[in-house]
């Protein structure tokens, strides 16, 4: 008989407030997550998302960089879903940064799996 691993999932919701570009933080390694994705609302106005990371929820966040020392970015379209970059799961906390200020509060839903 083949043994199966059952992964436990959690859904989080973060908000980019009206007139802002950055969301509140959400836990990644702090909660043991290793996989995940996010869903953007239909009214999302940014066309790219970058990520801020930190070792504590209330610490100083820094832009997640790629191997070329550029901000790790994801081109996005409103109302679509995307995987979270694997590199994020080496950090304790993360926040989304929209490529443009959002006109109204934007709720982003995350599905995270440990």
N, C-alpha and C positions, 0 to 999 in steps of 0.2 A: 504494500500500500504506500502511495506517495504521500509524504507529509506536506501540508500546506501551511504557509505563513499567512496569518490574518493581520492585516494592517488596520490600525485605528485611525479614523479621519475626524477632522474638526473643521467647522466652517467659521470664519471670522468675517467681520464687516469693518472696514475702515472708511474714513470720510476725508475727502479734500473739500474744505469749506469754501464757500463763495468768495471769489477774489483771490484765492490762494493757489499754490501749486503743489504743496506737500501734504501728504496724509498724516494721520496719527500713526504711531508705530504698532507693529504686531510682532508676536514672538515666533521665532523659528527654532533654532537650536535650543533656546531656553525651554521649549516644550518637547524637544526631541523629534521635531518634524524633519523629514528627509526628502519629501516630494510635495509638489503642489502646483496649483494653477490659480488664475484670477479671471473674474468676469467684470467687464466694464459696462456701465449703464449706457443706455441708448443716447443720452444727451451729452456724453463725454466729449469735450472739445479738443483736448490735446491729441497730437498725432504721434507722439512718442512718450514713453514712460522710462524714467531712469530710477535708480534705487539708492537710498541712503541706508547705511548700516551702522550698528553700534553694539557694544558689548553689554550695555545696560539700557533699560527703557528710557531713563531720563538723562543719559549721558550726551556727549557730543557726537553727532552723526556725521559721517563722511560719505562722499559719493563712492559707490562701488565701481571699481576700475576694471577694465579688461586687460589682457596681456600686452596691449599696445599703450597702456596708461591713459586710455580714453574712458569716459564714463560709459559703463555698461548700459546700453539702451535697447529698448524693444519698440519697433514701430507698431502702432496700434490703430484700430478703427473702433469707433463707438459701437457698443452693443455686441462686441465679440469677446471671445475667451482665449486665454493664452497660458502656456506653461510658465511657471516661475523659473528663472535661470538657476541651474544647478549650483552655481557659485554662491548664491545667497545662503544656502544651507550650512555654510561654514561660519555663519554669524548668528549672534544671539537674537538681535532685534533688527527690524527692517521697516522702512517707510517708502511709499511711492512718491515720485515727483513727476507731475504732468509737465509736458513740454510747453504748456501755456496756462495762464490763470483760468480757473473754471468760473463761469458766470454764476452758477448756483452750487449748492452743496452737491457733491457727487459721491455716492456710496459705491465702493468697490467690494465685491464679495470674493473671498479667498477660500479655496478648498485645500486643506493641508493634511498630509498623511504621514504617520510615523512608521 
